[in-house]
């Protein structure tokens, strides 16, 4: 069975094939929980900013109240771990970054969703989990399959995508037309364009993340995968410092050298802002920027941006990542939390949140004729999803430690000129190997 077929098959099983409910049962789904409050941990993030615009409708429709605790992504995990370690924490529902899912499951901090999804009194028969983009469902939601995080035998659903993403190239079509340039289709063309755009336009060629830690690793992985590299081999031995790993980091060094001022300190927000404010001619990262590009309150490049596939290296490999929703094991109101999760990720709300500036999580939204007319970039996004790689990074429980404390330090040293690309990656091998051994991997 192919991976995406497995995801769809698992979804049908989890939902009990979507048994129909009577109208009375559907009306009463929320009645028992009206008056309860869902405490919801959310990030400062475009998807969740869009969500907040429609969230009052959930309380109006259901009687369930929602209290949000909004933090910067960098601060969320520490507080979530603190709350979820208590006998009863302050959070019922939480947003998590894809890298955290394995750790949260390993520490028994979040609920598997089957007990909720298999309950016909709670599940909405029109929900249609098969409609959720399969790569998003696998990447954000599944834990326990092959490698511990892919679809296959042993995989269970622990979360639902909400703020999931893949990578595409956005570019300033006005600048490209002025310079008689075409968007790059491969990395040879991509590398040439960096210098051409910097020299001819005097602005950054490509907006990118560069900040030490996760942000720098994310930027490097964007190039490592299409160039044919991997973090580990099949025996979990580090191979990130091989020829391809070094080539990807050298490419990122060139991105920094030709990028906007301060790029080596950029997180995702700063990278987004640089492109939106006209400080860079290209942007290669999350599809989530699409909701911001044509918002005149946030963007100076309204109606000036076109979209293309992530350039090809030795293969096509778009990013898979982003954010999901999970229910805390120690939640005070777990069922109300599930009902909110289900409502937010439903077909109707997926469209509403997309219109409010978020990004679609469902095929029905991406394929809706009216939505495509309004957001023609969805045509490119759908094509990019064909190449989105669920193994884009190893989402094992210790990945976040490797990501932030090891690779994120070494890559930053290369981007700030403290070390060569080869030395920066070589120097991280002993530390990463030790982390893997301490986690029980026979490296």
C-alpha positions in Angstrom: 0.0 0.0 0.0 1.4 3.4 -1.0 2.1 5.9 1.8 -0.7 8.3 0.9 -3.1 5.5 0.4 -2.2 4.3 3.9 -2.9 7.7 5.3 -6.3 7.8 3.7 -7.0 4.2 4.8 -6.1 5.0 8.4 -8.3 8.0 8.3 -11.3 6.0 7.3 -10.6 3.5 10.0 -10.2 6.2 12.7 -13.4 7.8 11.8 -15.3 4.5 11.7 -16.0 5.1 8.0 -18.0 8.3 8.9 -21.2 6.7 10.3 -24.1 9.1 9.8 -25.7 10.9 12.8 -29.3 11.8 13.1 -30.1 15.5 13.1 -30.9 15.5 16.8 -27.6 13.9 17.7 -25.8 16.5 15.6 -27.6 19.3 17.3 -26.8 17.9 20.7 -23.1 17.3 20.0 -22.1 20.5 21.8 -25.0 20.8 24.3 -23.4 18.7 27.0 -20.2 20.9 26.9 -21.8 24.3 26.6 -20.4 26.6 29.3 -17.0 24.8 29.4 -13.9 26.7 28.6 -11.1 25.5 26.3 -7.8 26.9 27.2 -5.8 27.1 24.0 -2.0 27.6 23.6 -1.4 29.4 20.3 1.5 31.1 18.6 2.0 34.6 17.1 1.6 33.3 13.6 -0.4 34.2 10.5 -2.5 31.1 10.6 -3.5 31.7 14.2 -4.0 35.5 13.6 -6.5 34.5 10.9 -8.1 32.0 13.2 -8.7 34.6 15.9 -10.9 36.5 13.5 -13.4 33.7 13.3 -13.0 32.1 16.7 -16.0 34.0 18.3 -18.3 32.2 15.9 -17.4 28.9 17.6 -18.7 30.1 21.0 -21.8 31.6 19.3 -22.6 28.2 17.6 -21.7 25.9 20.5 -21.7 27.7 23.8 -18.2 26.5 24.5 -15.9 29.4 25.5 -12.3 29.7 24.4 -9.4 31.4 26.2 -6.2 31.8 24.2 -2.6 32.1 25.5 -0.7 33.6 22.7 3.1 33.4 22.8 6.0 33.6 20.4 6.8 30.2 18.9 10.2 30.2 20.6 8.5 30.4 24.1 5.6 28.1 23.5 7.3 24.7 24.0 8.9 25.6 27.4 5.5 26.6 28.8 3.7 23.7 27.2 6.1 21.2 28.7 5.7 22.8 32.1 1.9 22.8 31.9 1.5 19.3 30.5 3.8 17.8 33.2 1.3 18.8 35.9 -1.5 16.6 37.2 -3.8 19.0 35.5 -2.4 21.8 33.4 -3.7 25.1 32.2 -4.0 24.0 28.5 -6.7 21.8 27.0 -5.7 22.3 23.3 -2.3 23.3 22.0 -0.5 24.3 18.8 2.7 22.4 18.3 5.6 22.6 15.8 6.0 19.5 13.8 9.4 18.7 15.4 7.8 18.4 18.8 5.3 15.7 18.0 7.6 12.7 18.6 8.9 14.2 21.9 5.3 14.9 23.1 4.2 11.4 22.4 7.3 9.8 23.9 6.7 11.8 27.1 3.0 10.8 27.1 1.8 14.4 27.0 -0.8 14.3 24.3 -3.9 12.2 23.5 -4.1 9.9 20.5 -7.1 11.0 18.6 -8.8 7.6 17.9 -10.9 7.6 21.1 -12.4 11.0 20.1 -12.7 10.3 16.4 -14.3 6.9 16.9 -17.1 8.3 19.1 -20.1 8.9 16.9 -21.5 11.3 19.5 -18.6 13.6 18.9 -17.5 13.2 15.3 -19.2 15.2 12.6 -20.1 12.9 9.7 -19.4 15.7 7.2 -15.9 16.3 8.5 -14.3 14.1 5.9 -10.7 13.5 7.2 -9.7 12.1 3.8 -10.1 15.6 2.4 -7.2 16.9 4.6 -4.1 17.1 2.4 -2.5 13.7 3.0 1.1 14.8 3.3 0.0 17.4 5.9 -1.9 14.7 7.9 1.0 12.3 7.8 3.7 14.9 8.5 1.9 16.7 11.4 -0.3 14.0 12.8 1.2 10.5 12.7 3.6 9.1 15.2 4.8 5.5 15.7 5.1 4.3 12.1 8.3 3.7 10.1 11.2 5.6 11.7 8.8 6.7 14.4 7.1 9.5 12.3 5.9 8.2 8.9 2.8 6.5 7.6 2.8 2.7 7.9 2.4 -0.1 10.4 2.1 1.2 13.9 1.4 4.8 13.0 -1.3 6.5 15.1 -2.9 9.9 14.8 -2.0 12.4 17.6 -2.8 15.7 16.0 -4.3 17.5 13.0 -2.6 20.0 10.7 -3.4 23.6 11.3 -0.7 25.9 9.9 0.9 23.1 7.8 3.1 24.2 5.0 5.3 23.3 2.0 7.9 25.3 0.2 7.4 27.4 -3.0 9.3 30.2 -4.6 7.8 33.7 -4.6 9.4 36.3 -6.8 8.9 39.9 -7.8 7.5 39.7 -11.3 8.0 43.4 -11.8 11.7 43.1 -11.1 12.1 40.0 -13.1 10.4 41.7 -16.1 12.5 44.8 -15.7 15.7 42.7 -15.8 14.4 40.3 -18.4 14.8 37.3 -16.0 12.9 34.1 -15.6 12.3 32.3 -12.3 14.9 29.6 -11.6 13.9 26.1 -12.4 17.0 24.5 -11.0 19.8 25.2 -8.6 22.3 26.2 -11.3 20.0 29.0 -12.4 19.1 29.8 -8.8 22.8 30.4 -7.8 23.4 32.6 -10.9 20.3 34.7 -10.1 21.4 35.5 -6.5 24.4 37.6 -7.8 22.5 39.1 -10.8 19.7 40.4 -8.6 21.9 41.7 -5.9 24.2 43.5 -8.4 21.4 44.9 -10.6 18.7 45.8 -8.1 20.8 46.6 -5.0 18.3 44.8 -2.7 18.5 41.3 -1.3 18.3 38.6 -3.8 16.5 36.0 -1.6 14.8 36.5 1.8 15.8 33.6 4.1 16.0 32.6 7.7 19.5 32.6 9.2 19.1 33.0 13.0 21.0 30.5 15.1 19.1 27.4 16.1 16.0 26.0 14.4 15.7 28.9 11.9 19.2 28.4 10.4 18.6 24.6 10.2 15.3 25.1 8.5 17.0 27.3 5.8 19.7 24.8 5.3 17.3 21.9 5.0 15.4 23.8 2.2 18.5 23.3 0.0 19.8 20.0 1.5 16.8 18.0 0.4 16.5 19.0 -3.3 20.3 18.7 -3.7 19.9 15.0 -2.6 21.2 15.2 1.0 20.0 13.7 4.2 20.8 14.3 7.9 21.3 10.6 8.8 21.9 7.4 6.8 19.6 4.3 7.2 21.5 3.3 10.4 21.0 6.7 12.0 24.6 7.7 11.5 25.2 11.4 10.7 25.9 12.1 7.1 25.0 15.8 7.1 28.7 16.7 6.6 29.1 14.8 3.4 29.6 16.5 0.0 25.9 17.4 -0.4 25.5 18.7 3.1 28.5 21.0 2.6 27.2 22.1 -0.9 23.8 23.0 0.6 25.5 25.1 3.4 27.7 26.8 0.9 24.6 27.7 -1.1 23.0 29.1 2.0 26.2 31.1 2.7 25.8 32.7 -0.8 22.1 33.4 0.0 23.3 35.3 3.1 26.0 37.1 1.2 23.5 38.4 -1.4 20.6 38.8 0.9 19.1 41.8 2.7 21.0 43.4 5.6 20.9 41.4 8.8 19.8 38.2 7.2 22.1 36.0 9.4 19.8 37.0 12.3 16.5 36.5 10.6 13.8 34.2 11.9 10.7 33.4 9.9 9.0 36.6 10.8 12.0 38.8 9.7 12.4 36.8 6.5 8.7 37.3 5.7 8.9 41.0 6.5 12.0 41.5 4.3 10.1 40.2 1.3 6.8 41.9 2.1 8.5 45.2 2.5 10.3 45.0 -0.8 13.8 44.3 0.6 14.3 41.1 -1.4 13.4 40.0 -4.9 12.7 36.3 -4.1 11.4 34.3 -1.2 11.8 30.5 -0.8 10.0 29.2 2.2 6.5 28.5 3.6 3.3 28.7 1.6 1.9 30.5 4.6 3.2 33.8 3.3 0.6 33.8 0.6 -2.0 35.2 2.9 0.2 38.2 3.7 1.5 39.1 0.2 -1.6 40.9 -1.0 -2.6 42.4 2.4 -1.9 46.1 2.0 -1.7 46.5 5.8 1.3 44.2 5.8 2.7 44.2 2.3 4.3 46.7 -0.1 4.4 44.2 -2.9 0.6 43.8 -3.5 0.0 42.6 -7.0 3.7 42.3 -7.7 4.3 38.7 -6.8 4.3 35.5 -8.8 4.9 31.9 -7.7 7.0 29.0 -8.9 7.9 25.5 -7.8 10.9 25.0 -5.4 13.8 24.8 -7.8 15.1 21.4 -8.7 18.4 20.0 -7.6 19.2 16.4 -8.2 15.5 15.9 -7.4 12.3 17.8 -6.6 11.8 18.0 -2.8 9.5 20.6 -1.2 9.4 21.2 2.5 7.0 19.5 4.8 6.4 21.1 8.1 4.5 23.7 10.1 2.0 23.5 12.9 -0.6 21.2 14.2 -3.2 20.9 17.0 -3.1 18.3 19.9 -5.1 17.7 23.0 -3.1 17.7 26.3 -3.3 14.4 28.3 -4.0 16.4 31.4 -6.6 18.6 29.9 -9.5 19.7 32.1 -11.9 19.7 29.2 -10.5 17.3 26.5 -13.8 16.7 24.7 -14.5 20.4 24.4 -11.0 20.7 23.1 -11.6 18.0 20.5 -14.8 19.7 19.4 -12.9 23.0 18.9 -10.2 21.2 17.0 -12.7 19.5 14.8 -14.5 22.8 14.1 -11.4 24.7 13.2 -10.2 22.1 10.8 -13.6 21.5 9.1 -14.2 22.3 5.5 -16.2 25.4 6.2 -13.7 26.9 8.6 -10.7 25.9 6.4 -12.2 28.2 3.7 -13.0 30.9 6.2 -9.5 31.0 7.7 -8.0 31.0 4.3 -10.1 34.1 3.3 -9.0 35.7 6.6 -5.3 35.4 5.7 -4.4 31.8 6.7 -3.5 28.9 4.5 -5.6 25.9 3.3 -5.2 22.5 4.9 -7.8 20.7 2.7 -8.0 19.6 -0.9 -11.5 20.9 -1.2 -10.3 24.5 -0.4 -7.3 24.2 -2.8 -9.6 22.9 -5.6 -12.6 25.2 -5.1 -13.1 27.2 -8.2 -14.0 30.4 -6.4 -11.0 30.1 -4.1 -8.6 29.4 -7.0 -9.9 32.5 -8.9 -9.2 34.6 -5.8 -5.9 32.8 -5.0 -4.4 31.6 -8.3 -1.2 30.6 -6.4 -3.1 27.5 -5.3 -2.4 26.0 -8.7 1.4 26.2 -8.0 0.9 25.0 -4.4 -1.0 21.9 -5.4 1.8 21.0 -7.8 4.4 21.7 -5.0 2.6 19.3 -2.7 3.3 16.4 -5.1 7.0 16.8 -4.1 6.5 17.5 -0.4 8.7 15.1 1.5 7.4 13.7 4.8 11.0 12.7 5.6 12.3 16.2 5.0 13.8 16.1 8.4 14.0 13.2 11.0 11.1 14.0 13.4 12.5 11.7 16.2 12.0 12.7 19.8 15.5 14.1 20.1 15.4 16.0 16.8 14.5 19.3 18.5 17.6 19.0 20.7 19.8 18.2 17.7 18.1 21.0 15.7 18.5 23.7 18.3 21.6 22.8 20.4 23.8 21.2 17.8 23.1 21.8 14.1 21.6 25.2 14.7 24.8 26.4 16.4 27.1 25.0 13.7 25.2 26.3 10.8 25.0 29.7 12.3 28.8 29.7 12.7 29.1 29.1 9.0 26.6 31.8 8.2 28.4 34.4 10.4 31.8 33.6 9.0 33.3 31.9 12.1 33.9 28.6 10.3 33.9 27.2 6.8 30.9 25.1 5.8 32.9 21.9 6.0 34.4 22.7 9.4 31.0 23.8 10.9 29.3 20.5 9.9 32.3 18.3 10.7 32.5 19.8 14.2 28.9 18.9 14.9 29.2 15.2 14.1 30.5 14.1 17.6 27.8 16.1 19.4 25.0 14.7 17.3 26.4 11.2 17.6 26.4 11.5 21.4 22.9 12.8 21.5 21.7 9.8 19.4 23.5 7.3 21.6 22.1 8.8 24.7 18.6 8.5 23.1 19.2 4.7 22.5 20.2 4.7 18.9 23.0 2.3 18.1 25.2 4.7 16.2 
